[in-house]
Amino acid sequence: MIDWLEGIDRDLFLWLNGLHKPWLDQPMYYISEELAWIPIYLLIIWAINKVWGWKVLLWSFLAIAVIVTLCDRISVEFFKNVFFRYRPSRNHELAPMVHIVNDYRGGLYGFISSHAANFFGIATFLYLLLKPHFPKGASLLLLWAALIAYSRVYLGVHYPADVTVGALLGILVGWLVFRFFARLLLLRL
C-alpha cells in the first residue's frame, strides 16, 4: 500500500515538475523566498492595524512567531528526522528526471515541507483574523500559501504529499494558535 501511494506521489510530482517553462523558473524560485513577499507583509500589517489596532498587531507578530516555530520544529523533529524521505532532487533514481532551478536542491530530506507548513499556518491565522473585514483579501492568503507550496514542487525539492501534509499541519497549527489568541485577547469575531 505504501509503495502504491509513493508511486502515485512520484508520478504526480514528475507531471507537476514537468510543467516547467524557462520564463517561469526565476519567478518560482523567488516565490519560495520569504523576503520576496515584503509588500504583502506590509499590506497585511496595514490591514490588521486598520481593523484591530496596534495592540492586536503586536500580539499578531507574537502569534505568527509561535506558528512558524511550531511548524518548523514539528516538520523537522517529528517528520523529516523520523521518515528520512529523500527529496526528489536528492533521490538518485529520480534526480535525472527532476527539473532543478539555479542548482537549488534543498536539504537531504523533504517529508514534510516546512515552507508549506509555515505559510499555511500564517495564512490560516491571518485568514481567520481578517476574514470578517476583508473576506476576498483573506481568501487570497490561502491562494498565496498554495502558490508557495506549488513552487516547492516546481523547484523539484518536494513531492506533492510533502506539501499537502505540510499544508495540513500548518492549517492545524494556525487554527489552534488563532483560537488561543482570540480567547486571550477576547476578540469578537
JOZIVEN-V912771 format. One record per backbone hydrogen bond with DSSP energy under -0.5 kcal/mol. CO is the residue of the C=O (numbers start at 1). NH is the residue of the N-H. Records with the same first field share a line. If there is no record, write none. Layout:
CO: NH, NH
This chain:
1: 5
2: 6
3: 7
4: 8
5: 9
6: 10
7: 11
8: 12
9: 13
10: 14
11: 15
12: 16
13: 17
14: 18
16: 19
17: 20
21: 24, 25
22: 25, 26
24: 28
25: 29
26: 30
27: 31
28: 32
30: 33
33: 36
34: 37
35: 38
37: 41
38: 42
39: 43
40: 44
41: 45
42: 46
43: 47
44: 48
45: 49
46: 50
47: 51
48: 52, 53
49: 53
53: 57
54: 58
55: 59
56: 60
57: 61
58: 62
59: 63
60: 64
61: 65
62: 66
63: 67
64: 68
65: 69
66: 70
67: 71
68: 72
69: 73
70: 74
71: 75
72: 76
73: 77
74: 78
75: 80
76: 81
79: 82, 83, 84
80: 84
84: 86
85: 110, 111
87: 90, 91
88: 91
90: 92
91: 95
94: 97, 98
95: 98
98: 100
101: 104
103: 105
108: 87
110: 112
112: 114
113: 117
114: 118
115: 119
116: 120
117: 121
118: 122
119: 123
120: 124
121: 125
122: 126
123: 127
124: 128
125: 129
126: 130
127: 131
130: 133, 134
134: 138
135: 139
136: 140
137: 141
138: 141, 142
139: 142, 143
140: 144
141: 145
142: 146
143: 147
144: 148
145: 149
146: 150
147: 151
148: 152
149: 152, 153
150: 153, 154
151: 155
152: 157, 158
153: 156
155: 101
156: 89
159: 163
160: 164
161: 165
162: 113, 166
163: 167
164: 168
165: 169
166: 170
167: 171
168: 172
169: 173
170: 174
171: 175
172: 176
173: 177
174: 178
175: 179
176: 180
177: 181
178: 182
179: 183
180: 184
181: 185
182: 187
183: 186
187: 189
